[in-house]
């Protein structure tokens, strides 16, 4: 083997060792970076359970204190149920929605389960690691803030919505503006949907514009 060949082999071995070192360093750096990644929805079920229970307790206290802007509404599927039992069924916090009335409308009637509705709305989750005001997962207006002059309402069938949203609508009047808090049991449940994580409390800003009985068309 010539000196030139030995020199070339030593040079190649050096390059190989350097490549291995760089690759190893890259692997460790990648792992380190992964370990530093913030988990957006860590302990999500526990956080949502705590949020809901605390909010429900605080709402009950406000209601007892005479604050009429807050209310709890039993899920519509349990309302007006008749029972032969001497003791009426007890419903827990998870069977209710919580409402904060932002503005009262001028209407006197409410949509039925079979009605179609015209609403402005925005839905978000509770605060998470980087979404400090809660991730907005859906809304009817295109801008960052609601503008009554330019925003067009969305049309839905009440019966096609999650139980919590349908419960709120059936208690609202035309022109009402509510913030509605929905436990995951009356929302998207244990599976979630789209951007909504499983076990998520839903927070909706809802403005009821109009509603119509079956066979009647809503105005755009």
Number of C-alpha atoms within 10 A of each C-alpha: 5 7 8 9 10 11 11 12 12 12 11 12 12 12 12 12 11 12 12 12 12 12 12 12 12 12 12 12 12 12 12 11 10 10 10 9 9 10 11 12 14 11 9 16 17 11 17 21 17 12 15 23 14 11 15 20 11 13 20 15 13 15 14 10 9 9 12 11 15 19 18 19 16 18 19 19 11 12 10 7 9 8 9 6 7 6 7 10 10 6 11 8 16 17 21 24 25 25 20 17 16 15 13 15 15 10 14 9 12 18 22 20 18 13 18 23 24 22 23 20 20 19 20 21 22 20 16 16 12 12 12 9 12 16 16 17 14 13 19 17 18 11 10 7 9 15 11 10 6 10 14 15 21 15 18 14 17 23 15 12 14 15 22 27 23 21 26 26 25 16 14 22 21 22 18 19 22 24 21 22 29 28 25 24 17 21 22 22 17 13 12 14 13 9 12 21 18 19 21 27 26 25 21 22 18 24 25 23 20 19 26 18 14 11 8 10 11 13 11 8
